[in-house]
Amino acid sequence: MSTVNAGRRAANSDLMKGLTRVAFVGYGLMHLALAWLAAQIAFGQSSQEADQSGAFRTLAAQPFGKFLLWFVVICLVVLAVWQLALAVWGHRDVRGKKRIFERASSAVRTIIYAVLAWTAGKVVVGTPSSSAEQQQQTTAGIMSKPAGAWLVALAGLIVLTVGLGMLWYGLKRQFERKLRFDGANPHHARKAAIRAGQIGYAAKGIAFAIVGALLVEAAIKNDPGKSRGLDAALHTLADQPYGKFLLLAVALGVAVFGVYCFFQARYRKVGT
């Protein structure tokens, strides 16, 4: 019990709360880089894959890029630790099945942040890997197994559902309950943050839904090349009628989510 209490105290310490708030800044920078890559695809000027590894390489190419990318790596590690604490001890403001769901979601986010930190770390030390290529190879490996195509299709449906859920989460302002507004102009801050969250989550939801649909298509057509993650999703969107305008809208939405992350640095409820 003393170990559990010590863990809770550490997760709720002023130091950990402060680090978590700063970490949202790094997460926001990653989304701004992703938005820039998506816009470059829309204008036909992309030289990087429009996924997380491409975003990290874009950050690394900026002035003081290595310092900036190390900052993002540390931020992602902090977010992973915070979500791990929430998965183990957190979400005590809800009970029953909802608490189980929230803790499971935090466990998934822990893995996502850790993988992103690992990917960014490989870029900053000079051994970058392609997220799109890795996903394609993973899909090909699964599809070579018995019932592998069915597993890929199931994964695609799950990702598609997550994307639609993210879209609903944003449009219905479900994220609002995780924010706490105070300060000199709480009304104006609330209005701006909520609008940014709605647009940002909707844009990310659309991108995830396309990724899921492409996974299902890869399974149906037995073509792992369709499953190149976010990069393939954005290129697919660009190839549609009026696709460049749609892609620019998504790019703007992802950039707005980056801005929402900056709002979270100030107004997000942190700790457990």
C-alpha positions in Angstrom: 0.0 0.0 0.0 2.9 2.4 0.8 4.3 1.8 -2.7 0.9 2.6 -4.2 0.6 5.8 -2.2 4.2 6.8 -3.1 3.4 6.3 -6.8 0.2 8.4 -6.5 2.1 11.2 -4.7 4.8 11.2 -7.3 2.2 11.3 -10.1 0.4 14.2 -8.4 3.5 16.2 -7.4 4.0 19.7 -8.6 7.1 18.6 -10.6 5.2 15.9 -12.5 2.3 18.2 -13.2 4.6 20.9 -14.5 6.5 18.5 -16.7 3.2 17.2 -18.1 2.1 20.7 -19.0 5.4 21.4 -20.8 5.1 18.1 -22.6 2.0 19.2 -24.4 4.1 21.9 -26.0 6.3 19.2 -27.6 3.2 17.2 -28.7 1.8 20.4 -30.3 5.1 20.9 -32.2 4.8 17.4 -33.6 1.3 18.1 -34.9 2.4 21.4 -36.5 5.2 19.6 -38.4 2.6 16.9 -39.5 0.3 19.7 -40.7 3.2 21.3 -42.7 3.9 18.0 -44.4 0.3 17.5 -45.3 0.1 21.0 -46.8 3.3 20.2 -48.8 1.6 17.1 -50.3 -1.4 19.3 -51.2 0.9 21.6 -53.1 2.9 18.8 -54.7 6.1 19.8 -52.9 6.5 17.0 -50.3 10.0 15.5 -49.9 9.2 13.7 -46.6 6.7 11.0 -45.8 3.7 12.6 -44.2 3.8 10.5 -41.0 5.3 10.8 -37.5 8.8 9.9 -38.6 8.6 12.5 -41.4 7.4 15.1 -38.9 10.4 14.4 -36.7 12.8 14.7 -39.6 11.2 18.0 -40.5 11.7 19.3 -37.0 15.3 18.1 -37.0 15.9 20.0 -40.2 15.0 23.4 -38.6 17.5 25.7 -36.9 18.5 24.2 -33.6 16.6 21.1 -34.9 18.5 18.6 -32.7 17.8 20.5 -29.6 14.1 20.9 -30.6 13.8 17.2 -31.4 15.4 16.2 -28.1 12.8 18.4 -26.4 10.0 16.6 -28.2 11.5 13.2 -27.3 11.5 14.2 -23.6 8.0 15.5 -23.9 6.7 12.3 -25.3 8.4 10.3 -22.6 6.8 12.5 -20.0 3.4 12.0 -21.6 3.9 8.2 -21.6 4.8 8.2 -17.9 1.8 10.4 -17.1 -0.6 8.1 -19.0 1.0 5.0 -17.4 0.2 6.6 -14.0 -3.3 7.2 -15.1 -3.6 3.6 -16.3 -2.5 2.3 -12.9 -3.9 4.8 -10.4 -5.9 7.4 -12.3 -9.4 8.3 -13.4 -10.8 8.2 -9.9 -13.4 10.8 -10.8 -15.3 8.0 -12.6 -16.4 4.6 -11.4 -17.2 1.1 -12.7 -17.0 0.3 -16.4 -16.2 3.8 -17.3 -13.1 3.8 -15.1 -12.0 0.5 -16.6 -12.4 2.0 -20.1 -10.5 5.2 -19.2 -7.6 3.3 -17.7 -7.5 0.9 -20.7 -7.4 4.0 -23.0 -4.6 5.5 -20.9 -2.7 2.2 -21.3 -3.0 2.4 -25.1 -1.9 6.0 -25.0 1.1 5.0 -23.0 2.2 2.7 -25.8 1.5 5.3 -28.5 3.6 8.0 -26.7 6.4 5.5 -26.0 6.5 4.4 -29.7 6.5 8.0 -30.8 9.3 8.8 -28.4 11.3 5.8 -29.8 10.7 6.9 -33.4 11.8 10.5 -32.6 14.8 9.2 -30.7 16.0 7.2 -33.7 15.7 10.3 -35.9 17.7 12.5 -33.5 20.5 10.0 -33.1 20.8 9.6 -36.9 19.2 6.2 -37.4 15.7 7.1 -38.7 13.2 4.6 -39.9 10.1 5.0 -42.1 6.9 4.6 -40.2 5.1 3.9 -43.5 7.5 1.3 -44.5 7.4 -0.4 -41.2 3.6 -0.6 -41.3 3.7 -2.0 -44.8 6.2 -4.7 -43.8 4.2 -5.5 -40.7 1.0 -5.8 -42.7 2.7 -8.0 -45.3 4.0 -10.3 -42.5 0.6 -10.7 -41.0 -1.1 -11.3 -44.3 1.3 -14.1 -45.1 0.0 -16.1 -42.1 -3.2 -18.2 -42.1 -6.2 -15.9 -41.6 -3.8 -13.0 -41.8 -6.0 -11.0 -44.2 -8.9 -11.3 -41.7 -6.7 -10.0 -38.9 -5.6 -7.0 -41.0 -9.2 -6.3 -41.9 -10.2 -6.5 -38.3 -7.3 -4.1 -37.4 -8.6 -1.8 -40.1 -12.1 -1.8 -38.7 -10.8 -1.0 -35.3 -8.7 1.9 -36.5 -11.7 3.1 -38.6 -13.9 2.9 -35.5 -11.3 4.8 -33.5 -11.2 7.5 -36.2 -15.0 7.9 -36.2 -15.0 7.9 -32.4 -12.3 10.7 -32.4 -14.5 12.6 -34.8 -17.5 12.2 -32.5 -15.4 13.0 -29.4 -14.4 16.3 -31.0 -17.7 17.4 -32.4 -19.5 16.6 -29.2 -16.9 18.4 -27.1 -16.2 15.4 -24.9 -12.7 16.6 -24.3 -14.1 19.7 -22.5 -14.5 17.8 -19.2 -10.7 17.3 -19.1 -10.0 21.0 -19.1 -10.1 23.5 -16.3 -10.4 27.2 -17.1 -9.3 30.0 -14.8 -7.2 33.2 -15.1 -8.1 36.6 -16.3 -10.2 35.8 -19.3 -11.6 32.3 -18.8 -14.6 32.9 -21.2 -12.4 33.8 -24.2 -9.9 31.1 -23.4 -12.6 28.5 -23.1 -14.2 29.5 -26.4 -10.9 29.4 -28.3 -9.7 26.1 -26.7 -13.0 24.4 -27.3 -13.1 25.5 -31.0 -9.5 24.3 -31.5 -10.3 21.0 -29.9 -13.4 20.5 -32.0 -11.6 21.2 -35.3 -8.4 19.4 -34.3 -10.1 16.1 -33.1 -12.3 16.1 -36.2 -9.3 16.4 -38.5 -7.4 13.7 -36.7 -10.5 11.5 -36.7 -10.9 11.8 -40.5 -7.2 10.9 -41.0 -7.5 7.9 -38.7 -10.7 6.7 -40.5 -8.9 6.8 -43.8 -6.0 4.8 -42.4 -8.5 2.2 -41.2 -10.3 2.1 -44.5 -7.0 1.6 -46.3 -6.1 -1.3 -44.0 -9.4 -2.9 -44.9 -8.7 -2.3 -48.6 -5.3 -3.8 -48.2 -6.8 -7.0 -46.7 -9.5 -7.2 -49.4 -7.1 -6.7 -52.3 -4.2 -8.6 -50.7 -2.0 -5.5 -51.2 0.1 -4.5 -48.2 1.2 -1.4 -50.2 -2.2 0.1 -49.3 -1.3 0.1 -45.6 1.3 2.8 -45.2 -0.4 4.5 -42.4 -0.9 8.3 -42.3 1.3 8.9 -45.3 -0.9 6.7 -47.5 -4.0 8.2 -46.0 -3.0 11.8 -46.9 -1.8 10.8 -50.4 -5.1 9.0 -51.0 -7.1 12.0 -49.9 -5.0 14.2 -52.2 -5.9 11.9 -55.2 -9.6 12.4 -54.8 -11.7 14.9 -56.7 -11.0 18.3 -55.0 -8.5 16.3 -52.9 -6.0 19.0 -52.6 -8.6 21.3 -51.0 -9.7 18.5 -48.7 -6.1 17.8 -47.8 -5.4 21.4 -47.0 -8.5 21.4 -44.8 -7.2 18.4 -42.9 -3.7 20.0 -42.7 -5.3 23.1 -41.2 -7.2 20.9 -38.8 -4.1 19.0 -37.6 -2.3 22.4 -37.2 -5.3 23.6 -35.1 -4.9 20.4 -33.0 -1.3 21.5 -32.4 -2.6 24.8 -31.2 -5.1 22.9 -28.9 -2.1 21.1 -27.4 -0.8 24.5 -26.4 -4.1 25.3 -24.7 -3.8 21.9 -22.9 -0.4 23.0 -21.6 -2.3 25.7 -19.7 -5.8 24.3 -19.1 -5.5 20.5 -19.1 -6.3 18.7 -15.8 -3.1 16.9 -15.0 -2.1 14.5 -12.3 -4.2 11.4 -11.5 
